[in-house]
Amino acid sequence: MAADQSQSALKKQAKVTGEQATKSALSQVPSGTVKSFELEKENGKLIWSFDIAKPKTRNIIEVQVDAKTGKIVSTQTETPTDQQLEAKSEKK
């Protein structure tokens, strides 16, 4: 319940919609498919964070889009090992 409320509060602060951010993120990963995304505060910035899968690889491309400007903040490749480590750290 608290997560839903915080997402609602974050969405009110965002000037870029999830749909607009998705288009920007996918422009960075041609032929990619969005596996998950969320709106979050990271390092004091409001961002849309996308996990995008590419065909024929198990790597995930994480693309972060500034939720206020629509600009790409970062793009990085996560290997399956990176993904497991991130999942473990998020459980703590």
N, C-alpha and C positions, 0 to 999 in steps of 0.2 A: 504493500500500500504506500509506504513512504517513497519507494522508488518511483511509483506512478506520479506522486505529487511533485517530486523533484523534477521529473521529466517535463511535467506540465509547466512548472516555473521556468525551467530552462528554455522551453519552446517560446514562452512569452518574450524572452530576452533576445532570441534569435531573429535576425533580419532576413536570413536565407532559409527557405523551407527545405525540408528533407528531400523533396523532389528535385529542387534546384541543385542542392549539394550532391545528390546522386549523379546527376548529369555531369557535373564537374569532375567527380571522382572517377566515373567510368571513362571520361576523356583521357585520363592518365593511364588506363589499362584497357587498350583496345581488345575486344573479344572477351573481356572479363565478365564475371557474374558476381553480383553482390551477395555475399553469404550472410553478413550481418552488419548492422550499423547502429550507432547510438549517438545521442547528443550528450556531451559531457564538458566539464571544466577541466582543463589540463594546463598546468603551469600558468594559471590565471587567465587563460583564454577560453572562450566558449567555442567548441569545435564539434563538427560532425566527424565521427571516426568510422571508417568503412573497412571491412575485411572483404577483399575481392579475390576470387579464385580465377585462375587462368586455365584454359584447357591444357591437358597433357602435362601437368605439373601438380605436385602436392603443396607447393609453396603458396602462401597467401600474401597478397600485396595489401599493406595497410596504407590507406590514403586518408589524410586528415584535411578537412576543409574548414576554414574560418567561418563560423556561423553568423558573423556580422558583416563580413566583406565578400564572402564567396570565393576568396583566394585559396589556393592550395597551400597548406602549411607545411606538410611533409608527405613523402612517399617512401615506404621502406618495404623490403621483402622479408617475410618471416618464413623460415624453414619449418618443417614439422617439429623438429626439436625445439625451436624457438617458441612455437605455439604451445607445446606441452609445458615449457617453463613458465610461460605467461599464465596459462590456466592454473597452474599450481600456486603461483604468487597471488592470483586473484581470489583463491579460496581462503587465504589467510586473513 
